[in-house]
Amino acid sequence: MALVSEFLGQLTLSFGSGESTYPTVLPYPDFDPDKDAARIETAIKTKGVDEQTIIDILTKRTYEQRREIAFAYERRAKKDMISALKAALSGSLEAVILGLMKSTSQYDASEIRGSIKGLGTDEETLIEILCSRSSTELQEIKKVYREREYSPNLLHCSVQEGSREGRKVQDEPSSVVDYEKIDEDARALYDAGVKRKGTDVKTWISIMSERSVPHLQKVFERYKSYSPYDMQESIRKEVKGDLEKSFLTLVQCFENKQLYFANRLQDAMKNKGIKEKVVTRIMVSRCEVDLKKIRSEFKRQHGKSLYQTIAEHSKGDYQMVLLSLCGGDD
């Protein structure tokens, strides 16, 4: 885990200026927080709890609108709405709804916190979040972590599990491609990996964690002129375990981040059941970012819509809340 810690501790991604967003959850027109708060209060007080109303409202409002509803609820009911929802709901539905009551950075921070609490570390969650978020997003997560006093240094504690030595997140690199270094970096990756016996992992970590994504995209294209394998094939041949997962996640995200998440969802629902933790995390964290594009990549890659796949692998209130976040069939 030491090399993974070093890699994740140095990691900072610049995806270039202005990443496009493709949300499935949009600002609700004619929004009335007081009316929504009253409906949620009634739904919570209803015998047996009216889960459908809670789902209908909170999955069709943005985070900012949900915050306004929560303020209106507190003024009206003289109690905290999140606490009331937590008491009224349970299981998978509770996890989704409480997740929606957090901002994206708050949710990511809580997921990272959950992955390092208790015995052992959930490296899969750490790798997914830390390798798929931009430098700006990582800085926001780190800020939340500090504010909530989870830890004085988010990335440090996430990957080192309490070690007192670590690296800070670096300043965001320029998204400008350094054309003079493209060939040099491509050759260095080849010389440190496929060309030699054994892999100079330190060189790979240095290049992949310190360059901007637009630059690395050019480097990986040039890499093909030196290596008989593309970068993902080379990673699978040269490294194993969590470091392999980290490198692959990074490469897959800047080649096509939405396809990466589509494949994660497919993997979580490829068998009869469903990996609820993975599906919940992606649906909640991406619904106001790029879930609509993830949907289209899912259909293109796997020949079946995400909506249909969720419907086949889930049931009850959990199915209803996921389908509502999905935002439609393709």
C-alpha positions as protocol buffer text, in pm:
chain_id: "A"
residue {
  index: 1
  type: MET
  ca { x: 0 y: 0 z: 0 }
}
residue {
  index: 2
  type: ALA
  ca { x: 301 y: 232 z: 41 }
}
residue {
  index: 3
  type: LEU
  ca { x: 336 y: 304 z: -332 }
}
residue {
  index: 4
  type: VAL
  ca { x: -39 y: 355 z: -364 }
}
residue {
  index: 5
  type: SER
  ca { x: -20 y: 601 z: -74 }
}
residue {
  index: 6
  type: GLU
  ca { x: 259 y: 791 z: -245 }
}
residue {
  index: 7
  type: PHE
  ca { x: 68 y: 800 z: -574 }
}
residue {
  index: 8
  type: LEU
  ca { x: -265 y: 912 z: -424 }
}
residue {
  index: 9
  type: GLY
  ca { x: -91 y: 1156 z: -192 }
}
residue {
  index: 10
  type: GLN
  ca { x: 69 y: 1336 z: -488 }
}
residue {
  index: 11
  type: LEU
  ca { x: -232 y: 1310 z: -718 }
}
residue {
  index: 12
  type: THR
  ca { x: -383 y: 1627 z: -861 }
}
residue {
  index: 13
  type: LEU
  ca { x: -586 y: 1626 z: -1180 }
}
residue {
  index: 14
  type: SER
  ca { x: -647 y: 1914 z: -1416 }
}
residue {
  index: 15
  type: PHE
  ca { x: -906 y: 1819 z: -1676 }
}
residue {
  index: 16
  type: GLY
  ca { x: -873 y: 2149 z: -1860 }
}
residue {
  index: 17
  type: SER
  ca { x: -1100 y: 2448 z: -1843 }
}
residue {
  index: 18
  type: GLY
  ca { x: -1471 y: 2410 z: -1789 }
}
residue {
  index: 19
  type: GLU
  ca { x: -1567 y: 2044 z: -1779 }
}
residue {
  index: 20
  type: SER
  ca { x: -1917 y: 2011 z: -1925 }
}
residue {
  index: 21
  type: THR
  ca { x: -2197 y: 1892 z: -1698 }
}
residue {
  index: 22
  type: TYR
  ca { x: -2475 y: 1650 z: -1791 }
}
residue {
  index: 23
  type: PRO
  ca { x: -2698 y: 1627 z: -1481 }
}
residue {
  index: 24
  type: THR
  ca { x: -3018 y: 1428 z: -1447 }
}
residue {
  index: 25
  type: VAL
  ca { x: -3126 y: 1641 z: -1150 }
}
residue {
  index: 26
  type: LEU
  ca { x: -3198 y: 2000 z: -1255 }
}
residue {
  index: 27
  type: PRO
  ca { x: -3337 y: 2302 z: -1068 }
}
residue {
  index: 28
  type: TYR
  ca { x: -3710 y: 2243 z: -1018 }
}
residue {
  index: 29
  type: PRO
  ca { x: -3925 y: 2508 z: -1190 }
}
residue {
  index: 30
  type: ASP
  ca { x: -4172 y: 2706 z: -979 }
}
residue {
  index: 31
  type: PHE
  ca { x: -3983 y: 2593 z: -670 }
}
residue {
  index: 32
  type: ASP
  ca { x: -4162 y: 2653 z: -339 }
}
residue {
  index: 33
  type: PRO
  ca { x: -3954 y: 2537 z: -40 }
}
residue {
  index: 34
  type: ASP
  ca { x: -4232 y: 2602 z: 210 }
}
residue {
  index: 35
  type: LYS
  ca { x: -4477 y: 2386 z: 16 }
}
residue {
  index: 36
  type: ASP
  ca { x: -4216 y: 2109 z: -22 }
}
residue {
  index: 37
  type: ALA
  ca { x: -4132 y: 2126 z: 350 }
}
residue {
  index: 38
  type: ALA
  ca { x: -4500 y: 2090 z: 440 }
}
residue {
  index: 39
  type: ARG
  ca { x: -4537 y: 1788 z: 212 }
}
residue {
  index: 40
  type: ILE
  ca { x: -4227 y: 1622 z: 360 }
}
residue {
  index: 41
  type: GLU
  ca { x: -4348 y: 1689 z: 715 }
}
residue {
  index: 42
  type: THR
  ca { x: -4681 y: 1524 z: 632 }
}
residue {
  index: 43
  type: ALA
  ca { x: -4503 y: 1231 z: 462 }
}
residue {
  index: 44
  type: ILE
  ca { x: -4287 y: 1171 z: 770 }
}
residue {
  index: 45
  type: LYS
  ca { x: -4585 y: 1191 z: 1008 }
}
residue {
  index: 46
  type: THR
  ca { x: -4798 y: 956 z: 797 }
}
residue {
  index: 47
  type: LYS
  ca { x: -4846 y: 615 z: 955 }
}
residue {
  index: 48
  type: GLY
  ca { x: -4588 y: 389 z: 792 }
}
residue {
  index: 49
  type: VAL
  ca { x: -4416 y: 693 z: 632 }
}
residue {
  index: 50
  type: ASP
  ca { x: -4500 y: 811 z: 280 }
}
residue {
  index: 51
  type: GLU
  ca { x: -4165 y: 723 z: 118 }
}
residue {
  index: 52
  type: GLN
  ca { x: -4291 y: 795 z: -234 }
}
residue {
  index: 53
  type: THR
  ca { x: -4355 y: 1164 z: -161 }
}
residue {
  index: 54
  type: ILE
  ca { x: -4011 y: 1201 z: -2 }
}
residue {
  index: 55
  type: ILE
  ca { x: -3852 y: 1040 z: -309 }
}
residue {
  index: 56
  type: ASP
  ca { x: -4058 y: 1248 z: -553 }
}
residue {
  index: 57
  type: ILE
  ca { x: -3954 y: 1574 z: -391 }
}
residue {
  index: 58
  type: LEU
  ca { x: -3590 y: 1523 z: -293 }
}
residue {
  index: 59
  type: THR
  ca { x: -3477 y: 1345 z: -613 }
}
residue {
  index: 60
  type: LYS
  ca { x: -3625 y: 1622 z: -828 }
}
residue {
  index: 61
  type: ARG
  ca { x: -3462 y: 1915 z: -647 }
}
residue {
  index: 62
  type: THR
  ca { x: -3099 y: 2023 z: -663 }
}
residue {
  index: 63
  type: TYR
  ca { x: -2880 y: 2028 z: -353 }
}
residue {
  index: 64
  type: GLU
  ca { x: -2929 y: 2405 z: -315 }
}
residue {
  index: 65
  type: GLN
  ca { x: -3306 y: 2358 z: -334 }
}
residue {
  index: 66
  type: ARG
  ca { x: -3294 y: 2071 z: -82 }
}
residue {
  index: 67
  type: ARG
  ca { x: -3107 y: 2303 z: 156 }
}
residue {
  index: 68
  type: GLU
  ca { x: -3383 y: 2561 z: 124 }
}
residue {
  index: 69
  type: ILE
  ca { x: -3642 y: 2291 z: 195 }
}
residue {
  index: 70
  type: ALA
  ca { x: -3448 y: 2188 z: 505 }
}
residue {
  index: 71
  type: PHE
  ca { x: -3441 y: 2548 z: 632 }
}
residue {
  index: 72
  type: ALA
  ca { x: -3815 y: 2583 z: 565 }
}
residue {
  index: 73
  type: TYR
  ca { x: -3883 y: 2253 z: 743 }
}
residue {
  index: 74
  type: GLU
  ca { x: -3689 y: 2364 z: 1050 }
}
residue {
  index: 75
  type: ARG
  ca { x: -3883 y: 2693 z: 1064 }
}
residue {
  index: 76
  type: ARG
  ca { x: -4209 y: 2504 z: 1028 }
}
residue {
  index: 77
  type: ALA
  ca { x: -4156 y: 2191 z: 1241 }
}
residue {
  index: 78
  type: LYS
  ca { x: -3904 y: 2337 z: 1488 }
}
residue {
  index: 79
  type: LYS
  ca { x: -3678 y: 2037 z: 1427 }
}
residue {
  index: 80
  type: ASP
  ca { x: -3396 y: 1936 z: 1194 }
}
residue {
  index: 81
  type: MET
  ca { x: -3520 y: 1777 z: 869 }
}
residue {
  index: 82
  type: ILE
  ca { x: -3217 y: 1551 z: 826 }
}
residue {
  index: 83
  type: SER
  ca { x: -3265 y: 1407 z: 1175 }
}
residue {
  index: 84
  type: ALA
  ca { x: -3635 y: 1358 z: 1101 }
}
residue {
  index: 85
  type: LEU
  ca { x: -3558 y: 1179 z: 773 }
}
residue {
  index: 86
  type: LYS
  ca { x: -3300 y: 960 z: 946 }
}
residue {
  index: 87
  type: ALA
  ca { x: -3557 y: 858 z: 1208 }
}
residue {
  index: 88
  type: ALA
  ca { x: -3830 y: 794 z: 950 }
}
residue {
  index: 89
  type: LEU
  ca { x: -3630 y: 601 z: 689 }
}
residue {
  index: 90
  type: SER
  ca { x: -3404 y: 298 z: 701 }
}
residue {
  index: 91
  type: GLY
  ca { x: -3170 y: 83 z: 495 }
}
residue {
  index: 92
  type: SER
  ca { x: -3078 y: 162 z: 136 }
}
residue {
  index: 93
  type: LEU
  ca { x: -3339 y: 435 z: 91 }
}
residue {
  index: 94
  type: GLU
  ca { x: -3209 y: 616 z: 398 }
}
residue {
  index: 95
  type: ALA
  ca { x: -2852 y: 601 z: 259 }
}
residue {
  index: 96
  type: VAL
  ca { x: -2959 y: 760 z: -70 }
}
residue {
  index: 97
  type: ILE
  ca { x: -3180 y: 1032 z: 80 }
}
residue {
  index: 98
  type: LEU
  ca { x: -2926 y: 1134 z: 345 }
}
residue {
  index: 99
  type: GLY
  ca { x: -2660 y: 1136 z: 74 }
}
residue {
  index: 100
  type: LEU
  ca { x: -2871 y: 1376 z: -131 }
}
residue {
  index: 101
  type: MET
  ca { x: -2889 y: 1614 z: 166 }
}
residue {
  index: 102
  type: LYS
  ca { x: -2511 y: 1668 z: 134 }
}
residue {
  index: 103
  type: SER
  ca { x: -2324 y: 1867 z: -127 }
}
residue {
  index: 104
  type: THR
  ca { x: -2110 y: 1662 z: -367 }
}
residue {
  index: 105
  type: SER
  ca { x: -1792 y: 1748 z: -177 }
}
residue {
  index: 106
  type: GLN
  ca { x: -1956 y: 1676 z: 161 }
}
residue {
  index: 107
  type: TYR
  ca { x: -2077 y: 1341 z: 30 }
}
residue {
  index: 108
  type: ASP
  ca { x: -1736 y: 1248 z: -110 }
}
residue {
  index: 109
  type: ALA
  ca { x: -1570 y: 1344 z: 217 }
}
residue {
  index: 110
  type: SER
  ca { x: -1814 y: 1132 z: 416 }
}
residue {
  index: 111
  type: GLU
  ca { x: -1757 y: 836 z: 182 }
}
residue {
  index: 112
  type: ILE
  ca { x: -1382 y: 866 z: 227 }
}
residue {
  index: 113
  type: ARG
  ca { x: -1428 y: 896 z: 602 }
}
residue {
  index: 114
  type: GLY
  ca { x: -1641 y: 580 z: 598 }
}
residue {
  index: 115
  type: SER
  ca { x: -1382 y: 394 z: 393 }
}
residue {
  index: 116
  type: ILE
  ca { x: -1106 y: 445 z: 652 }
}
residue {
  index: 117
  type: LYS
  ca { x: -1308 y: 401 z: 973 }
}
residue {
  index: 118
  type: GLY
  ca { x: -1287 y: 78 z: 1166 }
}
residue {
  index: 119
  type: LEU
  ca { x: -1074 y: -221 z: 1079 }
}
residue {
  index: 120
  type: GLY
  ca { x: -901 y: -210 z: 742 }
}
residue {
  index: 121
  type: THR
  ca { x: -943 y: 33 z: 459 }
}
residue {
  index: 122
  type: ASP
  ca { x: -1184 y: 23 z: 165 }
}
residue {
  index: 123
  type: GLU
  ca { x: -921 y: 95 z: -100 }
}
residue {
  index: 124
  type: GLU
  ca { x: -1172 y: 56 z: -383 }
}
residue {
  index: 125
  type: THR
  ca { x: -1375 y: 354 z: -262 }
}
residue {
  index: 126
  type: LEU
  ca { x: -1064 y: 564 z: -201 }
}
residue {
  index: 127
  type: ILE
  ca { x: -926 y: 490 z: -547 }
}
residue {
  index: 128
  type: GLU
  ca { x: -1259 y: 562 z: -720 }
}
residue {
  index: 129
  type: ILE
  ca { x: -1301 y: 901 z: -554 }
}
residue {
  index: 130
  type: LEU
  ca { x: -943 y: 1025 z: -542 }
}
residue {
  index: 131
  type: CYS
  ca { x: -860 y: 919 z: -900 }
}
residue {
  index: 132
  type: SER
  ca { x: -1180 y: 1046 z: -1062 }
}
residue {
  index: 133
  type: ARG
  ca { x: -1212 y: 1394 z: -909 }
}
residue {
  index: 134
  type: SER
  ca { x: -1038 y: 1703 z: -1044 }
}
residue {
  index: 135
  type: SER
  ca { x: -788 y: 1900 z: -840 }
}
residue {
  index: 136
  type: THR
  ca { x: -1054 y: 2164 z: -766 }
}
residue {
  index: 137
  type: GLU
  ca { x: -1292 y: 1893 z: -644 }
}
residue {
  index: 138
  type: LEU
  ca { x: -1019 y: 1734 z: -430 }
}
residue {
  index: 139
  type: GLN
  ca { x: -946 y: 2071 z: -270 }
}
residue {
  index: 140
  type: GLU
  ca { x: -1318 y: 2114 z: -191 }
}
residue {
  index: 141
  type: ILE
  ca { x: -1328 y: 1767 z: -34 }
}
residue {
  index: 142
  type: LYS
  ca { x: -1019 y: 1850 z: 170 }
}
residue {
  index: 143
  type: LYS
  ca { x: -1182 y: 2176 z: 287 }
}
residue {
  index: 144
  type: VAL
  ca { x: -1493 y: 1987 z: 402 }
}
residue {
  index: 145
  type: TYR
  ca { x: -1275 y: 1736 z: 582 }
}
residue {
  index: 146
  type: ARG
  ca { x: -1104 y: 2016 z: 776 }
}
residue {
  index: 147
  type: GLU
  ca { x: -1432 y: 2193 z: 857 }
}
residue {
  index: 148
  type: ARG
  ca { x: -1585 y: 1872 z: 991 }
}
residue {
  index: 149
  type: GLU
  ca { x: -1269 y: 1791 z: 1186 }
}
residue {
  index: 150
  type: TYR
  ca { x: -1244 y: 1447 z: 1031 }
}
residue {
  index: 151
  type: SER
  ca { x: -870 y: 1496 z: 992 }
}
residue {
  index: 152
  type: PRO
  ca { x: -610 y: 1774 z: 958 }
}
residue {
  index: 153
  type: ASN
  ca { x: -501 y: 1642 z: 620 }
}
residue {
  index: 154
  type: LEU
  ca { x: -757 y: 1452 z: 413 }
}
residue {
  index: 155
  type: LEU
  ca { x: -548 y: 1284 z: 148 }
}
residue {
  index: 156
  type: HIS
  ca { x: -271 y: 1213 z: 395 }
}
residue {
  index: 157
  type: CYS
  ca { x: -500 y: 1026 z: 635 }
}
residue {
  index: 158
  type: SER
  ca { x: -702 y: 862 z: 360 }
}
residue {
  index: 159
  type: VAL
  ca { x: -407 y: 686 z: 206 }
}
residue {
  index: 160
  type: GLN
  ca { x: -172 y: 658 z: 505 }
}
residue {
  index: 161
  type: GLU
  ca { x: -430 y: 560 z: 770 }
}
residue {
  index: 162
  type: GLY
  ca { x: -287 y: 776 z: 1044 }
}
residue {
  index: 163
  type: SER
  ca { x: 80 y: 784 z: 950 }
}
residue {
  index: 164
  type: ARG
  ca { x: 237 y: 1120 z: 1043 }
}
residue {
  index: 165
  type: GLU
  ca { x: 431 y: 1149 z: 721 }
}
residue {
  index: 166
  type: GLY
  ca { x: 269 y: 1232 z: 390 }
}
residue {
  index: 167
  type: ARG
  ca { x: 236 y: 1473 z: 105 }
}
residue {
  index: 168
  type: LYS
  ca { x: -3 y: 1762 z: 66 }
}
residue {
  index: 169
  type: VAL
  ca { x: -219 y: 1801 z: -240 }
}
residue {
  index: 170
  type: GLN
  ca { x: -22 y: 2008 z: -484 }
}
residue {
  index: 171
  type: ASP
  ca { x: -132 y: 2326 z: -651 }
}
residue {
  index: 172
  type: GLU
  ca { x: -347 y: 2258 z: -954 }
}
residue {
  index: 173
  type: PRO
  ca { x: -123 y: 2212 z: -1259 }
}
residue {
  index: 174
  type: SER
  ca { x: -176 y: 2412 z: -1573 }
}
residue {
  index: 175
  type: SER
  ca { x: -408 y: 2250 z: -1825 }
}
residue {
  index: 176
  type: VAL
  ca { x: -178 y: 2376 z: -2101 }
}
residue {
  index: 177
  type: VAL
  ca { x: 3 y: 2094 z: -2278 }
}
residue {
  index: 178
  type: ASP
  ca { x: 382 y: 2113 z: -2260 }
}
residue {
  index: 179
  type: TYR
  ca { x: 456 y: 2000 z: -2614 }
}
residue {
  index: 180
  type: GLU
  ca { x: 831 y: 1988 z: -2553 }
}
residue {
  index: 181
  type: LYS
  ca { x: 780 y: 1723 z: -2284 }
}
residue {
  index: 182
  type: ILE
  ca { x: 530 y: 1497 z: -2464 }
}
residue {
  index: 183
  type: ASP
  ca { x: 789 y: 1279 z: -2633 }
}
residue {
  index: 184
  type: GLU
  ca { x: 1018 y: 1287 z: -2331 }
}
residue {
  index: 185
  type: ASP
  ca { x: 740 y: 1168 z: -2096 }
}
residue {
  index: 186
  type: ALA
  ca { x: 616 y: 901 z: -2338 }
}
residue {
  index: 187
  type: ARG
  ca { x: 967 y: 763 z: -2375 }
}
residue {
  index: 188
  type: ALA
  ca { x: 1024 y: 776 z: -1998 }
}
residue {
  index: 189
  type: LEU
  ca { x: 705 y: 574 z: -1935 }
}
residue {
  index: 190
  type: TYR
  ca { x: 815 y: 316 z: -2191 }
}
residue {
  index: 191
  type: ASP
  ca { x: 1174 y: 297 z: -2061 }
}
residue {
  index: 192
  type: ALA
  ca { x: 1049 y: 263 z: -1702 }
}
residue {
  index: 193
  type: GLY
  ca { x: 803 y: -15 z: -1786 }
}
residue {
  index: 194
  type: VAL
  ca { x: 765 y: -234 z: -2091 }
}
residue {
  index: 195
  type: LYS
  ca { x: 1121 y: -186 z: -2215 }
}
residue {
  index: 196
  type: ARG
  ca { x: 1294 y: -311 z: -1901 }
}
residue {
  index: 197
  type: LYS
  ca { x: 1269 y: -612 z: -1675 }
}
residue {
  index: 198
  type: GLY
  ca { x: 1069 y: -500 z: -1375 }
}
residue {
  index: 199
  type: THR
  ca { x: 903 y: -160 z: -1353 }
}
residue {
  index: 200
  type: ASP
  ca { x: 1041 y: 171 z: -1231 }
}
residue {
  index: 201
  type: VAL
  ca { x: 714 y: 253 z: -1058 }
}
residue {
  index: 202
  type: LYS
  ca { x: 850 y: 577 z: -909 }
}
residue {
  index: 203
  type: THR
  ca { x: 889 y: 723 z: -1258 }
}
residue {
  index: 204
  type: TRP
  ca { x: 534 y: 623 z: -1352 }
}
residue {
  index: 205
  type: ILE
  ca { x: 399 y: 778 z: -1031 }
}
residue {
  index: 206
  type: SER
  ca { x: 594 y: 1099 z: -1091 }
}
residue {
  index: 207
  type: ILE
  ca { x: 465 y: 1148 z: -1445 }
}
residue {
  index: 208
  type: MET
  ca { x: 104 y: 1039 z: -1390 }
}
residue {
  index: 209
  type: SER
  ca { x: 52 y: 1234 z: -1069 }
}
residue {
  index: 210
  type: GLU
  ca { x: 220 y: 1561 z: -1166 }
}
residue {
  index: 211
  type: ARG
  ca { x: 107 y: 1630 z: -1525 }
}
residue {
  index: 212
  type: SER
  ca { x: -220 y: 1781 z: -1642 }
}
residue {
  index: 213
  type: VAL
  ca { x: -476 y: 1550 z: -1801 }
}
residue {
  index: 214
  type: PRO
  ca { x: -464 y: 1722 z: -2144 }
}
residue {
  index: 215
  type: HIS
  ca { x: -87 y: 1674 z: -2139 }
}
residue {
  index: 216
  type: LEU
  ca { x: -112 y: 1307 z: -2039 }
}
residue {
  index: 217
  type: GLN
  ca { x: -365 y: 1241 z: -2314 }
}
residue {
  index: 218
  type: LYS
  ca { x: -104 y: 1353 z: -2568 }
}
residue {
  index: 219
  type: VAL
  ca { x: 166 y: 1154 z: -2389 }
}
residue {
  index: 220
  type: PHE
  ca { x: -36 y: 833 z: -2403 }
}
residue {
  index: 221
  type: GLU
  ca { x: -99 y: 879 z: -2775 }
}
residue {
  index: 222
  type: ARG
  ca { x: 275 y: 924 z: -2832 }
}
residue {
  index: 223
  type: TYR
  ca { x: 343 y: 625 z: -2603 }
}
residue {
  index: 224
  type: LYS
  ca { x: 190 y: 396 z: -2867 }
}
residue {
  index: 225
  type: SER
  ca { x: 474 y: 483 z: -3106 }
}
residue {
  index: 226
  type: TYR
  ca { x: 721 y: 331 z: -2859 }
}
residue {
  index: 227
  type: SER
  ca { x: 526 y: 45 z: -2703 }
}
residue {
  index: 228
  type: PRO
  ca { x: 343 y: -248 z: -2868 }
}
residue {
  index: 229
  type: TYR
  ca { x: 76 y: -200 z: -2597 }
}
residue {
  index: 230
  type: ASP
  ca { x: -143 y: 99 z: -2515 }
}
residue {
  index: 231
  type: MET
  ca { x: -120 y: 251 z: -2168 }
}
residue {
  index: 232
  type: GLN
  ca { x: -396 y: 43 z: -2009 }
}
residue {
  index: 233
  type: GLU
  ca { x: -248 y: -281 z: -2146 }
}
residue {
  index: 234
  type: SER
  ca { x: 95 y: -177 z: -2019 }
}
residue {
  index: 235
  type: ILE
  ca { x: -43 y: -103 z: -1672 }
}
residue {
  index: 236
  type: ARG
  ca { x: -203 y: -449 z: -1654 }
}
residue {
  index: 237
  type: LYS
  ca { x: 125 y: -612 z: -1755 }
}
residue {
  index: 238
  type: GLU
  ca { x: 354 y: -407 z: -1533 }
}
residue {
  index: 239
  type: VAL
  ca { x: 179 y: -349 z: -1198 }
}
residue {
  index: 240
  type: LYS
  ca { x: -67 y: -538 z: -980 }
}
residue {
  index: 241
  type: GLY
  ca { x: -301 y: -488 z: -687 }
}
residue {
  index: 242
  type: ASP
  ca { x: -418 y: -148 z: -566 }
}
residue {
  index: 243
  type: LEU
  ca { x: -152 y: 39 z: -764 }
}
residue {
  index: 244
  type: GLU
  ca { x: -281 y: -122 z: -1084 }
}
residue {
  index: 245
  type: LYS
  ca { x: -637 y: -17 z: -993 }
}
residue {
  index: 246
  type: SER
  ca { x: -518 y: 338 z: -920 }
}
residue {
  index: 247
  type: PHE
  ca { x: -331 y: 376 z: -1250 }
}
residue {
  index: 248
  type: LEU
  ca { x: -616 y: 220 z: -1450 }
}
residue {
  index: 249
  type: THR
  ca { x: -879 y: 439 z: -1284 }
}
residue {
  index: 250
  type: LEU
  ca { x: -675 y: 749 z: -1360 }
}
residue {
  index: 251
  type: VAL
  ca { x: -619 y: 656 z: -1725 }
}
residue {
  index: 252
  type: GLN
  ca { x: -983 y: 551 z: -1778 }
}
residue {
  index: 253
  type: CYS
  ca { x: -1112 y: 874 z: -1624 }
}
residue {
  index: 254
  type: PHE
  ca { x: -927 y: 1112 z: -1848 }
}
residue {
  index: 255
  type: GLU
  ca { x: -988 y: 899 z: -2156 }
}
residue {
  index: 256
  type: ASN
  ca { x: -1364 y: 893 z: -2082 }
}
residue {
  index: 257
  type: LYS
  ca { x: -1474 y: 957 z: -1725 }
}
residue {
  index: 258
  type: GLN
  ca { x: -1842 y: 885 z: -1791 }
}
residue {
  index: 259
  type: LEU
  ca { x: -1758 y: 549 z: -1949 }
}
residue {
  index: 260
  type: TYR
  ca { x: -1552 y: 465 z: -1640 }
}
residue {
  index: 261
  type: PHE
  ca { x: -1856 y: 523 z: -1417 }
}
residue {
  index: 262
  type: ALA
  ca { x: -2084 y: 337 z: -1661 }
}
residue {
  index: 263
  type: ASN
  ca { x: -1854 y: 35 z: -1639 }
}
residue {
  index: 264
  type: ARG
  ca { x: -1843 y: 61 z: -1259 }
}
residue {
  index: 265
  type: LEU
  ca { x: -2224 y: 51 z: -1252 }
}
residue {
  index: 266
  type: GLN
  ca { x: -2234 y: -245 z: -1491 }
}
residue {
  index: 267
  type: ASP
  ca { x: -1982 y: -433 z: -1278 }
}
residue {
  index: 268
  type: ALA
  ca { x: -2193 y: -362 z: -967 }
}
residue {
  index: 269
  type: MET
  ca { x: -2501 y: -510 z: -1136 }
}
residue {
  index: 270
  type: LYS
  ca { x: -2358 y: -784 z: -1357 }
}
residue {
  index: 271
  type: ASN
  ca { x: -2472 y: -1066 z: -1130 }
}
residue {
  index: 272
  type: LYS
  ca { x: -2817 y: -1139 z: -991 }
}
residue {
  index: 273
  type: GLY
  ca { x: -2786 y: -898 z: -701 }
}
residue {
  index: 274
  type: ILE
  ca { x: -2655 y: -545 z: -676 }
}
residue {
  index: 275
  type: LYS
  ca { x: -2354 y: -388 z: -503 }
}
residue {
  index: 276
  type: GLU
  ca { x: -2562 y: -124 z: -330 }
}
residue {
  index: 277
  type: LYS
  ca { x: -2274 y: 75 z: -187 }
}
residue {
  index: 278
  type: VAL
  ca { x: -2114 y: 130 z: -528 }
}
residue {
  index: 279
  type: VAL
  ca { x: -2441 y: 204 z: -708 }
}
residue {
  index: 280
  type: THR
  ca { x: -2561 y: 443 z: -436 }
}
residue {
  index: 281
  type: ARG
  ca { x: -2231 y: 633 z: -433 }
}
residue {
  index: 282
  type: ILE
  ca { x: -2222 y: 683 z: -811 }
}
residue {
  index: 283
  type: MET
  ca { x: -2591 y: 773 z: -847 }
}
residue {
  index: 284
  type: VAL
  ca { x: -2581 y: 1022 z: -559 }
}
residue {
  index: 285
  type: SER
  ca { x: -2244 y: 1181 z: -642 }
}
residue {
  index: 286
  type: ARG
  ca { x: -2299 y: 1210 z: -1019 }
}
residue {
  index: 287
  type: CYS
  ca { x: -2671 y: 1299 z: -1049 }
}
residue {
  index: 288
  type: GLU
  ca { x: -2596 y: 1673 z: -1051 }
}
residue {
  index: 289
  type: VAL
  ca { x: -2272 y: 1635 z: -1246 }
}
residue {
  index: 290
  type: ASP
  ca { x: -2279 y: 1397 z: -1543 }
}
residue {
  index: 291
  type: LEU
  ca { x: -2522 y: 1110 z: -1482 }
}
residue {
  index: 292
  type: LYS
  ca { x: -2707 y: 1181 z: -1807 }
}
residue {
  index: 293
  type: LYS
  ca { x: -2390 y: 1120 z: -2007 }
}
residue {
  index: 294
  type: ILE
  ca { x: -2307 y: 816 z: -1791 }
}
residue {
  index: 295
  type: ARG
  ca { x: -2649 y: 683 z: -1897 }
}
residue {
  index: 296
  type: SER
  ca { x: -2570 y: 726 z: -2267 }
}
residue {
  index: 297
  type: GLU
  ca { x: -2226 y: 565 z: -2228 }
}
residue {
  index: 298
  type: PHE
  ca { x: -2386 y: 275 z: -2040 }
}
residue {
  index: 299
  type: LYS
  ca { x: -2633 y: 211 z: -2324 }
}
residue {
  index: 300
  type: ARG
  ca { x: -2364 y: 246 z: -2591 }
}
residue {
  index: 301
  type: GLN
  ca { x: -2119 y: 15 z: -2417 }
}
residue {
  index: 302
  type: HIS
  ca { x: -2352 y: -249 z: -2272 }
}
residue {
  index: 303
  type: GLY
  ca { x: -2649 y: -254 z: -2512 }
}
residue {
  index: 304
  type: LYS
  ca { x: -2908 y: -200 z: -2238 }
}
residue {
  index: 305
  type: SER
  ca { x: -3020 y: 116 z: -2064 }
}
residue {
  index: 306
  type: LEU
  ca { x: -2906 y: 199 z: -1712 }
}
residue {
  index: 307
  type: TYR
  ca { x: -3274 y: 247 z: -1619 }
}
residue {
  index: 308
  type: GLN
  ca { x: -3364 y: -108 z: -1728 }
}
residue {
  index: 309
  type: THR
  ca { x: -3058 y: -254 z: -1556 }
}
residue {
  index: 310
  type: ILE
  ca { x: -3142 y: -85 z: -1226 }
}
residue {
  index: 311
  type: ALA
  ca { x: -3504 y: -201 z: -1256 }
}
residue {
  index: 312
  type: GLU
  ca { x: -3388 y: -563 z: -1300 }
}
residue {
  index: 313
  type: HIS
  ca { x: -3140 y: -565 z: -1012 }
}
residue {
  index: 314
  type: SER
  ca { x: -3318 y: -366 z: -739 }
}
residue {
  index: 315
  type: LYS
  ca { x: -3659 y: -356 z: -575 }
}
residue {
  index: 316
  type: GLY
  ca { x: -3889 y: -159 z: -349 }
}
residue {
  index: 317
  type: ASP
  ca { x: -3814 y: 195 z: -231 }
}
residue {
  index: 318
  type: TYR
  ca { x: -3447 y: 159 z: -323 }
}
residue {
  index: 319
  type: GLN
  ca { x: -3544 y: 83 z: -683 }
}
residue {
  index: 320
  type: MET
  ca { x: -3782 y: 381 z: -693 }
}
residue {
  index: 321
  type: VAL
  ca { x: -3524 y: 630 z: -563 }
}
residue {
  index: 322
  type: LEU
  ca { x: -3254 y: 507 z: -803 }
}
residue {
  index: 323
  type: LEU
  ca { x: -3485 y: 519 z: -1104 }
}
residue {
  index: 324
  type: SER
  ca { x: -3594 y: 869 z: -1012 }
}
residue {
  index: 325
  type: LEU
  ca { x: -3231 y: 986 z: -993 }
}
residue {
  index: 326
  type: CYS
  ca { x: -3160 y: 809 z: -1322 }
}
residue {
  index: 327
  type: GLY
  ca { x: -3403 y: 1052 z: -1479 }
}
residue {
  index: 328
  type: GLY
  ca { x: -3548 y: 837 z: -1755 }
}
residue {
  index: 329
  type: ASP
  ca { x: -3492 y: 545 z: -1991 }
}
residue {
  index: 330
  type: ASP
  ca { x: -3273 y: 553 z: -2302 }
}
